[in-house]
Amino acid sequence: MDRVWTLRHKLGCDAGPLDYPAEYIRRPKGMHQKTFARRIEQLSCIEAQAMADTVRTMQKLGIRIDRIVS
């Protein structure tokens, strides 16, 4: 999660991944489009992996995910 916060800070976003998804982060003024696209892609991949790890851990603990989502 440290990498998530580092990337979000570089993108000018102080909100967390559950508060503000990576897809909604606007490109900071002065940042090249390619750099922005690369960082958003990295951030999306890291956040997706973190969410998958969280779901896997919850399943191991016996927490039913379907009740949380509904």
C-alpha positions as a Markdown table, in Angstrom:
| # | Residue | x | y | z |
|---|---|---|---|---|
| 1 | Met | 0.0 | 0.0 | 0.0 |
| 2 | Asp | 3.0 | 2.3 | 0.4 |
| 3 | Arg | 3.4 | 2.2 | -3.4 |
| 4 | Val | -0.2 | 3.2 | -3.8 |
| 5 | Trp | 0.2 | 6.3 | -1.6 |
| 6 | Thr | 3.4 | 7.3 | -3.3 |
| 7 | Leu | 1.8 | 7.1 | -6.8 |
| 8 | Arg | -1.3 | 8.9 | -5.6 |
| 9 | His | 0.8 | 11.7 | -4.1 |
| 10 | Lys | 2.8 | 12.0 | -7.4 |
| 11 | Leu | -0.5 | 12.3 | -9.2 |
| 12 | Gly | -1.7 | 15.1 | -6.9 |
| 13 | Cys | -4.4 | 13.0 | -5.2 |
| 14 | Asp | -4.5 | 12.8 | -1.4 |
| 15 | Ala | -7.6 | 10.6 | -1.2 |
| 16 | Gly | -7.3 | 6.9 | -0.6 |
| 17 | Pro | -8.1 | 4.1 | -3.1 |
| 18 | Leu | -11.5 | 3.4 | -1.6 |
| 19 | Asp | -12.5 | 7.1 | -1.6 |
| 20 | Tyr | -11.4 | 8.0 | -5.1 |
| 21 | Pro | -10.7 | 5.4 | -7.7 |
| 22 | Ala | -7.6 | 5.8 | -10.0 |
| 23 | Glu | -9.9 | 6.3 | -13.1 |
| 24 | Tyr | -11.2 | 9.6 | -11.7 |
| 25 | Ile | -7.8 | 11.2 | -11.0 |
| 26 | Arg | -7.2 | 14.2 | -13.2 |
| 27 | Arg | -3.8 | 14.8 | -14.9 |
| 28 | Pro | -1.8 | 17.3 | -12.9 |
| 29 | Lys | -0.9 | 20.5 | -14.7 |
| 30 | Gly | 2.6 | 20.2 | -16.3 |
| 31 | Met | 2.7 | 16.4 | -16.2 |
| 32 | His | 3.2 | 14.7 | -19.6 |
| 33 | Gln | 0.3 | 12.6 | -20.9 |
| 34 | Lys | 2.5 | 9.5 | -21.3 |
| 35 | Thr | 3.8 | 9.8 | -17.7 |
| 36 | Phe | 0.3 | 10.3 | -16.4 |
| 37 | Ala | -1.0 | 7.3 | -18.4 |
| 38 | Arg | 1.9 | 5.1 | -17.2 |
| 39 | Arg | 1.3 | 6.1 | -13.5 |
| 40 | Ile | -2.4 | 5.5 | -13.7 |
| 41 | Glu | -1.9 | 2.1 | -15.2 |
| 42 | Gln | 0.6 | 1.2 | -12.5 |
| 43 | Leu | -1.8 | 2.5 | -9.8 |
| 44 | Ser | -4.7 | 0.5 | -11.2 |
| 45 | Cys | -2.7 | -2.7 | -11.3 |
| 46 | Ile | -1.4 | -2.3 | -7.8 |
| 47 | Glu | -4.9 | -1.4 | -6.4 |
| 48 | Ala | -6.5 | -4.4 | -8.2 |
| 49 | Gln | -3.8 | -6.7 | -6.7 |
| 50 | Ala | -4.4 | -5.3 | -3.3 |
| 51 | Met | -8.1 | -5.7 | -3.6 |
| 52 | Ala | -7.7 | -9.4 | -4.7 |
| 53 | Asp | -5.4 | -10.0 | -1.8 |
| 54 | Thr | -8.0 | -8.5 | 0.6 |
| 55 | Val | -10.7 | -10.7 | -0.8 |
| 56 | Arg | -8.5 | -13.8 | -0.6 |
| 57 | Thr | -7.7 | -13.0 | 3.1 |
| 58 | Met | -11.3 | -12.4 | 3.9 |
| 59 | Gln | -12.3 | -15.7 | 2.4 |
| 60 | Lys | -9.6 | -17.5 | 4.4 |
| 61 | Leu | -11.0 | -15.9 | 7.5 |
| 62 | Gly | -14.5 | -17.2 | 6.6 |
| 63 | Ile | -16.0 | -13.8 | 5.9 |
| 64 | Arg | -18.6 | -14.1 | 3.2 |
| 65 | Ile | -17.9 | -11.5 | 0.5 |
| 66 | Asp | -21.4 | -11.7 | -1.1 |
| 67 | Arg | -23.0 | -10.3 | 2.0 |
| 68 | Ile | -20.7 | -7.3 | 2.0 |
| 69 | Val | -21.3 | -6.5 | -1.6 |
| 70 | Ser | -25.1 | -6.8 | -1.6 |
